Amino acid sequence: MQCLECGDELSRLDNSHLLHCCSLTLHEYALRHHLPLDLLLDKDQINCEDWIDDYSSPQSQPSERARAIFRGLKWSGLLCNENEFTLLPGEVRRLDLLLWDLHWLSEYGFQFRQEYRYAEATHRVVALNRLKVPSVLLQQNAEVRLSPVPPPDFLWSLAVLIAHVGELQAGYLFLQFPEQTAAETVMVEAERRGVHFKQLDAAGHAGGVMLRTLTTSDTRQLLDLVEGMLSEMPGVSERFNQNTPEVTVSKELVFDSAHFITDHPAKCSNLHGGRYLLHVKVRDRVDPVTGCVVDYGYLKRVATKQIIDRFDHHNLNYTAAELSWRSSTEMLCVYIWEQLIDYLPGLVELELYETTQSWCNYKGPSLALFQEQGSDRLLGHFVDEKLGSASHRNLIKEKLTALEVIGKTTG
Ligand SMILES: [Zn+2]
């Protein structure tokens, strides 16, 4: 076949030709020339086995920098095990970052692999870019290799964490952790440097933790702290200094609920039910590395946890004090906004349909304003501590006996 980069006629196209010809991997070449990998690969290049013997133990201990980077990657939860290997997966769009990681992780014996696998679920060949090391090699002298003495540089570990799993949403930085202790370390160390985080309950990992910078100025302060480090990592700074197009994404959610309207003069005071349709709209810049404004999976996870699990197949009036009086679509919108804004600072609009003929739209306060002002007073009447403090209440207090008589059953 002909190489579309250099025009040479080749018996087969592979990485050893491409890397010399154009410095591209086969995966990138396939994307650039929009060709399915199946057409470029011979059978013997697919589902190849990786051999432990092809790896060797490093001769010296990892440097302090390498240990800091390794720790940041451990925090991120990206390192995983597959058969006899420990690996760090990378995305092809971020191949240069993965190769930057390789520069440091080679001190632990990691090597780069681009593996072509036939994926049964999709019936096509996919390429996997990853750094791999035999787990047994990593475990050898594990105490010495992983021992944090002297402790690896916190800021380098943090920068690596941000570069790999940080998500910027409307100026707030989100970090996900597979486990609590790493999140706590980051929170405490960042706090010492004047950067505040808020812990949120919507991690992608089971039992994991999600942190979000408390304010946009915390984000700026945090990014300033690691700016020099992020700029060393290929393609990372562009994600956090975004100048990409702004797009609104929308997620449609459905819940079946019952409700009634207290003191309503007509039949809405009766318990009745229906299917609600909710559109959650988030506007932000497109992340150049993920190609997304916000992951739809994340949006769904947050909305499911905060809204659907609480409302679906429930009587709305009994789900929250804020809704017990009036669970109208208007009140619901204001309430739902407050349940989502912490997780979705790019939230721009909610659209809630009670029936196909009746719906409402709501644009609530920004996260900054919400954090400053707190919950809307509209929702607070029956939870306000001042409820019952008006002097006129004395009129009925004085006639308590009369009230009691009315309330009593006779006989
Ligand atoms: Zn070529």
Boltz pocket constraint, residues with backbone or C-beta under 6 A from the ligand:
constraints:
  - pocket:
      binder: B
      contacts: [[A, 3], [A, 4], [A, 5], [A, 6], [A, 7], [A, 8], [A, 17], [A, 18], [A, 21], [A, 22]]
      max_distance: 6.0
